[in-house]
Amino acid sequence: MASSRLAHVVVALVLTSCALLCADASVHDYTGERFVGSGNAFVLHGGSEGVYATFKAGAFIRFEKVAFRRTPESAAAAEDGNRTATVTAVMFEAGHRDAVGGTDVYGERALCCTPDMAKLGVCTEGAVMHRAWNATGWPKVLSASFLPGGLEAAFPDETVAVSRTGMYTLLFVHCDASLTGGQVAAAGKTIWKNSRGYLPGRMAPLVPFYGVMSLAFAALAAYWFAQYARFWREVVPLQSCATLVIALGMVETATWYLDLAEFNESGVRPRGATFWAATCGALRGAVARVLVLTVAMGHGVVRPALAGLKSARVAGLGAAFFAAAEALEVGENVGTVSDHSPSPARRLFLVLLVAALNTVFVYWIFSSLSKTLTKLKARRMTAKLEMYRRLNNALIIAVAVSLGWIAFEIHFKSTEEYNERWRAAWVIPAVWQLISFSLLCATCLIWAPSQSSTRYAYSEEEESEDVDRDLEDTRPLIRLGPLSYVDTWAISVSQDATKIILRTDSGVYAKASGDGGKRV
């Protein structure tokens, strides 16, 4: 089958990550942006957002001082400066993507009209091809031209009303070879507004979601701190670490809510709030994983706190996870000017790195839990054993649900070729938040401060009792002397009356006249 050049262009540009848009997402600033060659056209991606439209509140895409400036060399190259070069803005809904471009005489799709297609009378050579979709007036097309010898082509400040809910994409396209090689720089901006505010459609449901999550963390924190204040004398160090995780979760969800609310009101995403929300999320994830791993190893519960080489390994793994998660979150949410990722290869690398580190954490946690459970069974520490069994069950459920959700996410994204299910995309990050929050709640219920908290903490006296018990169980294996302490013994004389025989729990000893004691 012939490859579709237009499909490569449109699909790549429509497939955008709107679930977590970057800074200045609804106010798209094009200052310094350049065209990129794609097929037989040159394209600058102007934005892609889910738009909710209603009759009561208007949704729109507004052009504000959008212009393109070319170099004097480019103007001179346009047939000695006597030819007009045109830049076309095409706005279309994902369901109308086939209305942009056409099929050339070789069966391939193209954005620009080719000479062979022009000979057939289906289009004008060098123009961007488009057709109306069922008399709806879409796609919307605006044009700006470089006059002969002119250096700037400006679009009128125009507002395009959107009356139908959908995923909309804006492309700036030109078909003039004289404008290649970075000869044209963009300026100006477009403003995208939903009927509900400036927040892009795929992100709109996250505002109430993070509001509810903030209240949920506040409720968990109220319960935890009430127990903390009530039994503060019984608090152990691991419970203080759990307090830090809860505090970070409260800050993270509240910051996300404020970030998105401000974004919805102004159309410009506050970079500071976005950065701190992403940082708190990455830090909470790292601290939570290190805490669970430490507990799984039994440190602070069945053995002293982490120290030495093992402590350095745990800290190093936690630091590596924080760095990778921070880079991924910040890269997705801060510092870009369009909805789609400017560096998909870098994002894929970070996603795989975070997944690999998560795999290391899961393997290390469950292998350590297995060893700790075995040790608790051998020492007959029933209270701690029951607590660790509940933790093990909670982790198994969390991992099983996570694996199932990963499979669903892969299926959802691999079958969502044109983002036509964009209204349900917010569920993907929301469920990950719910999984981590549920596991945190389970851990807090298991380890909540109580009057018996210190029973679950490590103590030297308990360790000493366990050592004594172990020594008692293995005592017959380590006696060094022939007359060491025994529980029972018996003495007798051999039949020929030449030997005295001593029978003990550790063995049988015989003594003959003129001979030392000899074990038999």
C-alpha positions in Angstrom: 0.0 0.0 0.0 1.3 3.4 -0.9 2.4 5.5 2.1 0.2 8.5 2.8 2.2 11.6 3.2 -0.8 13.7 4.3 -1.7 11.0 6.8 1.8 11.3 8.3 1.3 15.1 8.6 -2.2 15.2 9.9 -2.0 12.2 12.2 1.3 13.3 13.8 -0.2 16.8 14.4 -3.6 15.7 15.6 -2.1 13.1 18.0 -1.3 15.6 20.7 -1.0 15.2 24.5 -3.7 17.5 25.7 -4.2 15.6 29.0 -1.3 17.6 30.6 -0.8 20.7 28.5 2.2 22.8 28.8 2.7 26.4 29.7 0.8 29.0 27.6 -1.3 26.2 26.2 -4.6 28.0 25.5 -2.7 31.2 24.6 -0.5 29.8 21.8 2.5 32.1 21.2 4.3 31.6 17.9 7.2 34.0 18.4 10.3 32.6 16.7 8.5 29.4 15.5 9.6 27.9 12.1 8.0 25.8 9.4 9.0 22.2 9.1 9.0 20.3 5.8 6.4 17.5 5.7 5.7 15.7 2.4 5.3 18.3 -0.3 4.3 21.0 2.2 5.8 23.1 5.0 3.9 23.1 8.2 3.9 25.0 11.5 1.6 23.4 14.1 -0.6 26.1 15.6 -2.3 24.1 18.3 -4.7 21.2 19.0 -7.3 21.2 21.8 -10.5 19.6 22.8 -13.2 22.3 22.7 -16.6 22.2 24.5 -19.1 24.3 22.6 -22.7 25.2 23.8 -25.3 27.6 22.6 -25.3 29.6 25.8 -21.6 30.3 26.0 -19.5 30.7 22.9 -16.2 28.9 22.2 -13.8 30.4 19.8 -10.2 30.6 18.3 -9.0 34.1 18.1 -6.1 35.4 15.9 -4.1 38.2 17.5 -1.3 39.9 15.5 -0.3 36.6 13.8 2.3 37.4 11.1 5.2 35.7 9.3 8.4 37.5 8.3 10.8 36.3 5.6 14.4 37.2 4.9 15.3 39.6 2.1 17.1 36.7 0.4 13.9 34.7 0.4 11.9 37.6 -1.0 14.4 38.0 -3.8 14.3 34.3 -4.6 10.6 34.3 -5.2 11.1 34.6 -9.0 13.2 37.7 -8.7 10.7 39.2 -6.2 7.7 39.3 -8.7 5.7 36.4 -7.3 3.3 36.4 -4.4 3.8 33.7 -1.7 0.9 32.6 0.5 0.7 31.2 4.0 -2.6 29.4 4.7 -4.2 28.8 8.1 -6.4 25.7 8.2 -8.6 24.9 11.2 -10.4 21.5 11.2 -12.1 19.1 13.6 -10.6 15.7 14.0 -13.7 14.1 12.4 -13.2 16.3 9.3 -9.5 15.5 8.8 -10.2 14.0 5.4 -11.4 17.4 4.2 -7.8 18.7 4.3 -5.5 17.7 1.4 -6.1 15.4 -1.5 -4.9 12.4 -3.5 -2.4 12.9 -6.3 -2.2 11.0 -9.6 0.1 8.4 -7.9 -2.5 7.5 -5.2 -0.6 9.3 -2.4 -2.1 12.0 -0.2 -0.7 15.5 -0.3 -1.4 18.9 1.3 -0.3 21.0 -1.7 -1.7 20.8 -5.2 0.9 19.2 -7.6 1.3 20.2 -11.2 -0.3 16.9 -12.3 -3.3 17.5 -10.1 -3.6 21.0 -11.5 -3.7 19.7 -15.0 -6.7 17.6 -14.1 -8.5 20.8 -12.9 -9.1 19.6 -9.4 -7.0 22.4 -7.7 -4.7 25.3 -8.2 -1.0 24.5 -8.4 0.9 25.4 -5.3 -2.3 26.0 -3.2 -3.3 24.1 0.0 -6.1 21.7 -0.9 -9.3 21.6 1.2 -13.0 21.1 0.7 -16.1 21.9 2.7 -17.4 19.2 5.0 -21.2 18.6 4.6 -22.0 22.4 4.2 -20.8 23.0 7.8 -18.4 25.7 6.8 -15.5 23.6 8.1 -12.6 23.4 7.7 -12.0 27.2 8.3 -9.3 28.7 6.0 -7.5 32.0 6.4 -4.7 33.3 4.2 -1.9 35.8 4.4 0.3 36.7 1.4 3.8 38.0 0.9 3.4 40.7 -1.7 6.2 40.9 -4.4 9.3 42.2 -2.6 7.4 42.3 0.8 9.0 40.8 3.9 5.8 40.3 6.0 2.5 38.5 5.6 0.0 39.3 8.4 -3.3 37.6 9.2 -6.3 39.8 10.2 -7.2 39.8 13.8 -10.2 37.5 13.5 -12.3 35.4 15.8 -13.5 32.0 14.5 -16.5 30.8 16.4 -16.7 27.1 17.3 -20.3 25.8 17.6 -19.6 22.1 17.7 -17.8 20.2 20.5 -14.7 18.3 19.2 -10.9 18.1 19.0 -9.7 21.0 16.8 -6.4 21.5 15.1 -4.8 24.6 13.6 -2.1 24.2 10.9 -0.2 27.0 9.2 0.9 25.7 5.7 2.7 27.0 2.7 3.8 25.3 -0.5 6.5 27.8 -1.7 10.1 26.4 -1.9 11.5 30.0 -1.6 10.4 30.0 2.0 12.3 26.9 3.0 15.4 26.5 5.1 14.2 28.6 8.1 13.6 31.6 5.9 10.3 32.5 7.6 9.8 33.3 11.3 6.4 33.5 13.0 5.0 36.1 15.5 1.7 36.7 17.3 -0.6 34.3 19.1 -4.0 32.6 19.0 -6.3 32.3 21.9 -8.5 29.2 22.4 -11.5 29.4 24.6 -14.0 26.8 25.7 -17.5 27.5 26.7 -16.4 26.6 30.3 -13.2 28.7 30.3 -9.8 28.8 28.8 -8.8 25.3 30.1 -8.4 22.8 27.2 -11.2 20.3 27.0 -9.2 17.2 27.9 -8.0 18.9 31.1 -11.3 20.5 32.2 -12.5 17.4 34.2 -9.3 17.5 36.2 -10.3 20.7 38.0 -13.1 19.1 40.0 -11.1 15.8 40.3 -8.1 17.5 42.0 -10.6 19.5 44.1 -12.0 16.2 45.4 -8.5 14.7 45.8 -7.5 17.7 47.9 -10.4 17.1 50.2 -9.6 13.4 50.4 -6.0 14.1 51.4 -7.2 16.7 53.9 -9.5 14.0 55.5 -6.7 11.5 55.6 -4.4 14.1 57.1 -7.0 15.0 59.8 -7.3 11.3 60.8 -3.6 10.7 60.8 -2.7 13.9 62.8 -5.5 13.2 65.3 -4.0 9.8 65.9 -0.5 11.3 65.9 -1.5 13.9 68.6 -3.3 11.4 70.7 -0.5 8.8 70.8 2.5 11.1 70.3 4.5 9.2 72.9 4.1 6.0 71.0 5.1 7.3 67.5 7.9 5.5 65.8 10.2 6.9 63.1 8.4 5.1 60.2 5.2 6.9 61.1 7.0 10.2 60.8 7.9 9.3 57.2 4.3 8.5 56.5 3.4 11.9 57.8 5.8 13.4 55.2 4.1 11.5 52.4 0.7 12.7 53.4 1.9 16.3 53.6 3.4 16.1 50.2 0.2 14.6 48.7 -1.8 17.5 50.2 0.5 20.1 48.7 0.6 18.3 45.3 -3.1 18.0 44.8 -3.9 21.5 46.1 -1.2 23.0 43.8 -2.6 21.1 40.8 -6.0 22.4 41.6 -4.9 26.0 41.9 -2.7 25.7 38.8 -5.6 24.4 36.6 -8.1 26.9 38.1 -5.8 29.8 37.3 -5.2 28.4 33.8 -9.0 28.2 33.3 -9.5 31.8 34.3 -6.7 33.5 32.5 -5.7 31.2 29.7 -2.1 31.3 30.7 -0.7 28.6 32.9 1.4 29.8 35.9 4.8 28.3 35.5 5.7 28.4 39.2 2.6 26.6 40.3 3.0 24.0 37.6 6.7 23.4 38.5 6.0 22.9 42.2 3.0 20.6 41.6 5.2 18.4 39.4 8.0 18.5 41.9 5.8 17.6 44.9 4.4 14.7 42.9 7.8 13.3 42.0 9.1 13.7 45.5 6.0 12.1 47.0 6.4 9.1 44.7 10.1 8.7 45.6 9.6 9.0 49.4 6.6 6.6 49.3 8.5 4.0 47.4 11.6 4.3 49.7 9.3 4.1 52.8 7.6 0.9 51.6 10.9 -0.7 50.7 12.3 0.2 54.1 9.3 -1.4 55.8 9.5 -4.4 53.6 13.1 -5.0 54.6 12.0 -4.9 58.2 14.2 -2.0 59.2 12.8 -0.2 62.3 10.5 -3.2 62.9 12.5 -6.4 63.1 16.0 -5.0 62.8 17.7 -1.6 63.4 17.4 1.3 61.0 19.1 1.3 57.6 22.9 1.7 57.6 25.9 1.1 55.5 25.9 0.0 51.9 22.3 -1.1 51.9 21.2 2.3 53.1 23.2 3.9 50.2 21.6 1.6 47.7 18.1 2.4 48.8 18.8 6.2 48.9 20.4 6.0 45.5 17.4 4.2 44.0 15.1 6.8 45.5 17.2 9.7 44.2 17.3 8.1 40.7 13.5 7.7 40.7 12.9 11.3 41.9 15.3 12.7 39.2 13.6 10.7 36.4 10.0 11.4 37.6 10.8 15.1 38.0 12.3 15.3 34.5 9.2 13.6 33.0 6.6 15.7 34.9 8.4 19.0 34.3 9.0 18.2 30.7 5.3 17.4 30.2 3.9 20.4 32.0 6.4 23.3 32.0 8.3 25.2 29.3 6.6 24.3 26.0 4.3 26.4 23.9 2.2 23.8 22.2 0.0 20.9 23.1 2.1 18.2 21.6 5.5 17.2 23.0 8.3 19.0 21.2 10.6 16.0 21.8 8.7 12.7 21.8 11.9 10.7 21.8 13.0 12.3 25.0 9.6 11.7 26.6 9.6 8.1 25.6 13.1 7.6 27.1 11.9 9.2 30.4 8.8 7.0 30.4 10.8 3.9 29.9 13.3 5.0 32.6 10.6 5.6 35.2 9.0 2.2 34.3 12.3 0.4 34.7 12.9 2.1 38.2 9.4 1.1 39.2 10.1 -2.5 38.2 13.3 -2.5 40.4 11.3 -1.1 43.3 8.5 -3.7 43.0 11.0 -6.6 42.7 13.1 -5.4 45.7 10.0 -4.8 47.8 8.4 -8.2 47.3 11.7 -10.1 47.7 12.4 -8.3 50.9 8.8 -8.9 52.2 9.2 -12.6 51.6 12.4 -12.7 53.7 10.9 -10.6 56.4 7.7 -12.8 56.6 9.9 -15.9 56.8 11.9 -14.4 59.7 8.8 -13.3 61.6 7.3 -16.8 61.3 10.6 -18.4 62.5 10.6 -16.0 65.5 6.9 -16.5 66.2 6.2 -12.7 66.3 2.5 -13.0 65.6 1.5 -9.4 66.0 4.2 -8.2 63.5 3.5 -11.1 61.2 -0.1 -10.2 60.9 0.7 -6.6 60.2 3.1 -7.6 57.4 0.6 -10.0 55.9 -1.9 -7.1 55.6 0.8 -4.9 54.0 1.7 -7.7 51.6 -2.0 -8.2 50.6 -2.4 -4.4 50.0 0.7 -4.3 47.8 -0.4 -7.3 45.8 -3.7 -5.7 45.1 -2.1 -2.4 44.2 0.4 -4.0 41.8 -2.4 -6.2 40.2 -4.6 -3.1 39.6 -1.6 -1.1 38.2 -0.7 -3.9 35.7 -4.3 -4.0 34.6 -4.5 -0.2 34.2 -1.2 -0.2 32.3 -2.7 -2.7 29.8 -5.8 -0.6 29.5 -3.8 2.6 28.9 -1.7 1.0 26.2 -4.8 -0.2 24.5 -6.5 3.2 24.8 -3.6 5.1 23.4 -2.8 2.6 20.6 -6.4 2.6 19.4 -6.9 6.3 19.8 -5.4 7.3 16.5 -7.1 10.6 16.0 -7.9 11.7 19.6 -11.6 11.3 19.1 -12.0 9.9 22.6 -10.4 13.0 24.1 -13.2 13.6 26.6 -12.3 10.3 28.4 -8.6 10.8 28.4 -8.5 12.6 31.8 -9.4 9.3 33.4 -5.8 7.9 32.7 -3.9 10.2 35.1 -6.9 10.3 37.5 -6.8 6.5 38.1 -3.1 6.6 38.8 -3.7 9.2 41.5 -6.5 7.0 42.9 -4.2 3.9 43.0 -1.4 5.7 44.9 -3.9 7.3 47.3 -5.6 4.0 48.0 -2.3 2.3 48.8 -1.4 5.3 51.0 -4.7 4.9 52.9 -4.1 1.2 53.4 -0.6 1.8 54.7 -1.8 4.5 57.1 -4.6 2.2 58.5 -2.1 -0.6 59.0 0.6 1.7 60.6 -1.7 4.3 62.3 -0.3 5.7 65.6 -1.9 3.8 68.5 -1.2 2.8 72.1 0.5 -0.3 70.8 2.7 1.3 68.1 5.9 0.6 70.0 5.0 -3.1 70.0 5.7 -3.1 66.2 9.0 -1.2 66.6 12.4 -2.8 66.8 13.8 -3.3 70.3 17.2 -4.7 71.5 15.4 -6.7 74.3 13.2 -8.5 71.8 16.3 -9.2 69.6 18.1 -10.6 72.7 15.1 -12.9 73.5 15.1 -14.1 70.0 18.8 -14.9 70.1 18.4 -16.8 73.3 15.5 -18.7 71.9 17.6 -19.6 68.8 20.5 -20.7 71.1 18.2 -22.9 73.1 16.8 -24.5 70.0 20.3 -25.3 68.6 22.1 -26.1 71.9 22.8 -29.8 71.2 24.6 -28.7 68.0 27.1 -26.3 69.6 28.2 -27.9 72.9 32.0 -27.8 73.0 33.0 -29.8 76.1 32.3 -33.4 77.0 30.8 -32.4 80.4 28.8 -29.4 79.4 25.5 -28.7 81.1 22.9 -31.4 80.4 19.2 -31.7 81.3 19.4 -35.5 82.2 22.1 -38.0 82.7 22.7 -41.6 83.8 25.8 -43.5 85.0 26.5 -47.2 84.8 29.3 -49.9 84.9 30.1 -52.2 82.0 29.5 -55.9 82.3 33.2 -56.7 82.7 33.4 -54.0 85.4 36.3 -52.3 83.5 34.5 -49.2 82.4 32.3 -46.5 83.9 29.7 -45.3 81.3 28.1 -41.8 81.5 25.0 -41.3 79.3 23.9 -37.6 78.7 21.7 -35.7 76.1 24.9 -34.8 74.3 26.3 -38.3 74.0 27.7 -41.3 75.7 31.1 -41.3 77.5 33.2 -44.2 78.8 36.1 -44.1 81.3 38.4 -47.1 81.8 41.0 -47.6 84.4 44.1 -45.6 83.5 42.4 -44.0 80.6 40.8 -40.6 80.0 37.2 -40.0 79.3 36.4 -41.0 75.8 33.2 -40.3 73.8 31.7 -43.4 72.1 
